[in-house]
Amino acid sequence: MKVIERCFLKLRDKPCWNVECGYAQWLTLEFGKPSLQIIEPHKPSRPVSARVQKLLYDRRHVIVRGQWQLTIEASNWVVRFNGKRICATMDHTAKAVKILWGQKLTAIAICGTRTLFTFDLGAEIEVRPLKRQYCQWQLRDRNDYFLSFRGDGKFAYAHGSNLKPEWHRL
């Protein structure tokens, strides 16, 4: 648990921004100073269709990232505001974006396999497992270190290049 506390201490009281609802159940929040990641147009490493070439490789991609990125992944999550349920996994997640954007993370509580993220202006994100082996949430820093929490209550802290991180019980 000390690793988890140490990681989240760095973003405590920092406002979240660039809140996005991604593919299926994903919810992403950025924290800390923004930086740009610029990917220049380039040749693909293997043959691709002309459409893919035009969409992905012939364009310059500019991505704004925070010092830390919290991604709520394959899980069941609920966003509440002042105790009232606003939306949940697969709902109209634009409401979650509006509620969360700009709020400061003040606390994280893990109880078994459930995680509660609490924010300063009344928002909460409650995360419960979808499946035991799935990652519920992941916190990644600018140096590509990540902290992941799975549905079986285990966590891992490792560099992004580590394809088989060691999982620990709380």
Secondary structure, 3 states (H helix, E strand, C coil): CHHHHHHHHCCCCCEEEEEEECCCCCEEEEECCCEEEEECCCCCCCCCCHHHHHHHHCCCEEEEECCEEEEECCEEEEEEECCEEEEECCCCCHHHHHHHCCCEEEEEEEECCEEEEEECCCEEEEEEECCCCCEEEEEEECCCEEEEEECCCEEEEEECCCCCCCCEEC
